[in-house]
Amino acid sequence: MVIRIAQEEWRTLLRNRAGVIATMLLVALVLVAAFVSLERRTRIEADRAGYQASVDADFDKQPARHPHRMVHYGQFVFRPLAPLAFFDTGVDSYTGNTIFLEGHRQNSANFAEARQSSLLLRFGQLTPAFVLQTLAPLLLIFLAFTSVARERERGTLRLLRAQGVDGPRLVAGKLMGHGAIALAIGLPAFLVLIGFAAMGMADWAPIALLILGYAVWLLIWAMLAVVISCFASRSRDALAALVALWMVGVILLPRALPEVAAVETILPTRIETEVALHRDLARIGDSHDPEDPYFNAFKQRTLARYGVSRVEDLPVQYAGLVGMEGERLSTDLYARATNEVSAREASQNARVHGFAVLSPLIAIRQLSMALTASDVTAHQDFLDQAEAFRYRFVQTLNRMQAVLIPHIGGEDPRVSAENWKRVPRFAYQPYDPLRSNAASIGGNLMVLLGWLVGLSVLATLAARRIGGIVR
Amino acid sequence: MPHSSAIAPAIEIRGLHHRYGAREVLRGIDLQVAPGQIYALLGGNGAGKSTTLNALLGFLAPASGTVRVCGIDPAAAPAEARARLAYVPESVALYDHLSARENIDYFLALAGAERGRSSVIDPALEAVGLPGHAWDKRVGGFSKGMRQKVAIALALARHVPVLLLDEPTSGLDPKATLEFNALLATARARDVAILMVTHDLLSAVDIADRIGFLAEGRIEEERTAGPTGERFDLNALHARYANPGVAA
């Protein structure tokens, strides 16, 4: 009986011209979004790879120079896009993907204003994720809002009950019917993902979890529409309630609640951070001041280590050693500031995660961005790798200065251009969300499943209510 | 006239009381309908006709009294009781996007007829006189009379012993009413016990074997057609119907 009721829902959809057209449009939109987004990702990836190769070649072509000039010539690094970024661009548009690495300072997006917009969860580009997260729920509402309310309105509910159909079976049939429709709507996107994995362009595990997450998300809306339709006395009441829930749950809360988190945990502005860093750097000491206590002690330790009494007797260039020590100190300061901002961001994100109980969109969005490696955590991983590389890069040049310059001498000592090829190049290690972000992924999946369980309880209550209807 | 007190009633109501909140709508109804009998329950608005049907359908549990459909208490075992009755609501509710055949097939499937449905649908549609060209048309364009025929065809196709009709001739023109009554006669000939609640005195006089006058929650008077086929005295019945609460 349950299956027969579900089959009837499918037949109703197939005979509803507006429903069929709307469904086909959404499916087409998913496919177009996948194609366009894949094309865009491929182009951006090619551009970034090209730019990276170009700046690397330019670095190699630099003439003989003093290594410290190369420290300030620096290197550009570009963040490669994750394979699944075509499905969900996440925070990529807001965080920027290019960092200029140089000595003494951390020129990253760490302290950029754009970083703070990662929590705003704005409308993004046309991606399959956007279509499934924002538009698919509207279609599911449109297809299911009449499912039970109209049976009551036109009197067929009474006739159904007279045939022996009880509330639980009726609701189960409606849920099965619209659940299957919801999965069918998601199917084109799922097939694109499966095809992507089958071609070896992404791992199966995140794709399987992505499909699971979106399947649950779509089921939540199908279930919500049927449950509201059970409780509403008229179809139009059900539609009004569902559209209101969509506007609040999909549009309003995901944007308003992160603002609450941003107000509760305030991130320092870029200027505040820079000022604080300069103050802390000045507090450590000035390497150019012969009376500076820190660098005076550093000089004494260095002389003792080499067993000499004068800087001029050192086998290495003292200025190079000072450069290395200064870089170590400033990097520590930057790391401390970064960690502090990261902790505040983590606090904001934890608060936003908590709001997923109110709006499952927050959960699916966080899950989707995490699994496609386009979330803040993935971006932070890139920043961490870039910063680690910057330190190695700068210290390599400082070491060249310390070791090679004493053997060159002269007014304008320069090291050979051949040395630039020995400087390390940035090699981004692909980010694995399942290893680095498992807690967030698991937590968001649990929230989505929790919504399904909660709606199941509501569906049970709705079924009982139908059992008590006599008119 | 195939009714007899010796045959166990298919529909049996004794001392039925029911109230909605403080308002007592049924105050001790007694009613029996034997197989092959048509009982017309006449009453004005708010007399308790629909509540009586709801009790038979198992949609409500009576405050007191007994209700039986083929010996089954619909409130205690609604599925078993509903398996033995067919119900035609006042406003025939069908799925407009389905054809007559598809509507009957769907409801039959829900009623538990999993196999061989097509073998009973066509004879039922033929029996109710729905033109063949309309069988596969969507019922959204059907007149009320045609919808009634589909609903009766569903009832016939189910081959159940009890038929409950709620204002079945409401909105039908005289010709359609006569056709509908002929259908009921066909069902009666198959030994179906039929309870119709109605405002339509003419139709009741034309087809019913017994007529009960329901007023203020109780059956005030019952009249039975003559044993040799004499029909009711329409004028007397009209006077009775127009003056509820006044003894004949």
Interface residues (C-beta under 8 A of the other chain):
Chain A: M1 R4 I5 E8 R11 T12 R15 N16 R154 G155 T156 R158 L159 L160 R161 A162 Q163 G164 V165 D166 I469 V470
Chain B: N54 L57 F59 L60 P78 A79 R82 A83 L85 A86 Y87 P89 S91 A93 L94 Y95 H97 L98 Y106 F107 A109 L110 A111 G112
